């Protein structure tokens, strides 16, 4: 990941983010971090955020995305938790796990840590999670794998036949995601797809579809940036960057060489094209794809880059479940 040319200040209030999830979020962090006093908790989190932002100056850290329990509030989550708890052989994979907040909430909600695998491209994110929650690999034994999901040696393409599937994997022995192919009861991936061009998003979706168990109820779910109509959208890291871009676009004297590049252009699916994408990987009627749109006006302080140029942008909450 390259370092952004524009780095916004740390001006998002932690109290505003915690307020979004209410007592559910606050009590979770107080208990799991082990700090009940609100002022002491804030000091700990702000120090961790400052350290993380210096290392990785990304919006997800600036807006305290790691202090949200948003995955547990998704429509598919309660069903996933029940399936995981009822079947001790069920396996859960979190793609782009970041600091590991979502898998920690999953474990708190009753899923065994030995049923869970988390992965991200940077080991540093997972290490910061241990620092945030004051844990160690021994006290929080979820299996973490560092890897690139576009490396076929790490995340394989779909198997051509059932014979290519391995026996039930031993999580402690994993060095890649390959042994999990066809064994995953649930796959979670939030705010990852839109980071890549359209064709890479399609490729990643196809590979994840191939990892899912054939059992009824197996689910892939998460959230992504989307548009009411599919296409490219220019996003800004904060309102100041958006206003600067608008000012420059109106300043004809600043045109040409040397003009500052503002924002980042992302390809976004629509709810309809996203549904069609997932349905294309399975036989007709084999899966149920559900979507829920959050309009721009309803974005919370803990959402990522909630400033699109055209106003056509939304957040898409989605799931794809075998029937």
N, C-alpha and C positions, 0 to 999 in steps of 0.2 A: 504494500500500500504506500503510495507516494504522499508526501506531506503537502497539505493544501496550501495554496498561495495566499489565501485569506483565512485568518483564524479569528473568529468572533470571540469577544470576551466571555468570561464565565459570569453571565448576568441572569441566569435562570434561577429562581428561588426554589430551594429544596422543599419548602413548606407547600408551595403551589403544586408540585409534582406529587407529593405524598397525599395531598388532599383529594386528588383525582380518584384514587383507589380506596379512600376512606380508612376506616379502622382495619379493614382486611389487610391493607398494605402496611400500615404503621405497626400493627401488632406483630405481623410476620417479621419485619426487620428488627424490631425491638428484641424479640425472642431469639431469632437466629443469629443476630450479631452479638447479643448478650448485653445490650445497653438499653435500659428502660428510660433513663432520663432523656428528655427530648433535646435539651441543649447539648449534652454530651454526645448523643447520637449524631446531631448535626455536625459537631466538631469533627468527629471521626469520619463521617461521610465526605465532608468538604475537603478534608486533608487528603483523603484517598482520591477524590475527584481531581484535585489540583495535580497530584502526582501522575495520575493516569492521563490527564489532558496534556501534560508536558511530554509524555511518551507518545501518545496517540491523540492528536488534536482533532478528534472526530465529533460530529454532531451528537452521536449517540451518548457520548460521555458528557458533553456540554449540557444536554437536556435531561440528564439523570435517567436515561433509559434503563440503567441497571437497578434503579430504585422503583421499578414498576412490577406489579404482579399481573400484568395485562394478559398473559397467556392463560392464566387460570380463570379469567373472565370471558374468554372466548366461548361461543356456543358449543363447540365440539368438545371442550375440555372435560366437563363432568362425565360424559359418556366414555371418553378415553380412560379416565382414571378408574372408572368402574370395571372396564374390561381388563385393565392392567392388574387390578387388585384381585379379580376373580380367577385369573389365570397366572400362576407363578412362572410359567414358561414364556409369557408375553414379554416382548422387548420394545423399548422406547428409544428412539434416536432423536437428539436435538442437534440440528444443523445450524451453524452460526450461533453457538451457545453463549458467546460473549463472556460475561462474568459468571455465568451459571445460575443466575437468579431463578430462571424458570424451572430448571431441573431440581433446584433446592425446594421450591414450592411443591413440585410434584412429589418429592420424597416426604415432605411434611404432610401432604394430603394422603399418605398411606401407601405409596408405591415403593417397593424395595429399591435401594440404591443399586443393588446387584442386577436389576432389570433395565438399567439405564446406561446409555452411552451418549456422551457429549463430544462435539467436535467444533473446531474453529481453525482458521488459517494461522492464527497467532497464539502461541503458548502463553504470551504475556497477558492476554485477556483472562485466561483461566487462573493464572497466578494472582492477578489482581482480585479475582473473586475470592480466593482463599484469604487474601489480606483483608478484604472488606468484611467477610464473615468470620474472620479469626479462626479459620479451620486449617486442616492439613489433609493430604490424601488418605491418611489413616482415619481421621475423624469424619471425613466425608468421602467415602470410597466409591463414588461414581467414576466409571471409566472415562478418561478423557483421551482423545486422539487429536493431535495436531496434523492438519493436512489440507491439501487443495482439492476441492470437490471437482475440479476440472482435470485432475490427474487421474486417468483411467486405472492406474495402479492403486489409487486410494479409493475412489468411488467408481465401481465398474459399470459398463453399459449393461442393459438388460440381458439376462441369460437367454440363449436360444432354445433351450429345452430344460426340462425338470432335472435331468441327470446332472446338469451343471451346478445345481444347488448343493451346498455343503450340508453336513449334519449340523445339529444345533451347536452354535459357536460357544466357546468359553470366553467370556468377556475379558477376563484378566490377560488372556493370551493375544488379544487383538493388536495388530500393528496397522491394519487398514480396515475399511468398511466392507471389503469383499466378502468375508465369511458371513456377514449379516444379510446378504442378498436372499430375499424370499422368506426371511424370518422375522421381519419387523411388524409388530402389531400397530405401532404408531410412529409417525415421523412428524416432527414439528420444525417449521422453518419460518421465521418472521423477520421482515425487513432485510432480506438477502437478495431475492430475485431481481429487484429493480436496480441493483448495483451493476448489472451486466447488460450487454446488448441483447436484442431480441433473440437472436439465434442461440446465444449461450443460455438464455433463460429457458428456451425450449429444450435444449440439450439436458440441462440440469433437471428439469421436470421429468423428462423421459427416463433418466437414470434413477431418479428417486421412485418413480412409479414401478420400476423393475425391482426395487428393494423391498416392496411391500409384500407382506404375507398374503397368501391366497384365501385366508379365512375370512368369512363374512364379518363385517364390523371393523376390519383393519382400516386405518385412517391416516391420511396425510393432511395436515392443517397448518394454518398460520395467518400471516397478514403481509400485505405488500402495498406499495404505492400503485395507484391505478388512475385511469382517466375515464370519463363518461364515454369517450370515443377513443379507441386505441391509437397510440402514436407517441411521438416524442414530446416531452415536457421539460422546460427549463426550470430547475429548482435552485433556490438560494438558501444559504446557511442561516440567514436571519433577515429581518426586515431591512436593516441597514444596507446589506449587500444588494437586496432587491431595489431599493431606492437609488443606490449608486448606479446600478445598471440602467434603470429608467432614465436617470439624469444624463448618463453618457449617450444613450440612444437618441436623446433629444438634442445633444450638443454636436452639431455637424462639424464644428471646428476641431473636435477631438477624434474625428474619424481617421482611419488608416493606421499606419504602422505606429506601434507604441500604445495602442488603446488597451486598457485593462480588460482582461477576460473575467467576467463575473458569472457565478453560478455553475451548475453542472447539468448537462443534458442527459436525461434518462428516457429509456423506452418503457412505456407503461401500457399494459393490457387494459381492456375494459372488463367489467363483470361478465359480459357475454362471451368475449373472446377467450377469457381465462377459463370459463366453464368448458368451452369447446376444446381448448388445449388439453385439459385433463381427460376429458371423455375420449379423445383421440388415441390414448394409450391403452385403452381397455376395450373389450368387445361391447357391442351395444347393450345397454341396460345393466352392465356389470358393476357400475359405480353410480353413486349419487353425489353430485357436486352441489354444494350450498355456498351462497355468497351473501355477505352483509356489508353494505356500504356506509362508511362514516363520511358525511359531508365536511368540506373544509371548515365551515363555521363551527363545527362541533369538535375540532381537534383539541386535544388536551395539552398541557404544558410538557408532558413527557413523551409526546409523539416526535418522530424524527422529521426534520426539515419540512415543516408544515407551510412552506411558502412557495407555491408554484406561480409562474409568470402569468398564465392565461386564466387561472381560476377554474379550469376544467378538472383539476386534480382532486382525488378522493383517496381514502384509505380503504382497502378491500380486505375484509376478514373472510376467510374461506376454508372449506374442508372438502376432501374427496374421499368417500367411504365406500368400501366394497359392500354390496348388498347381499 
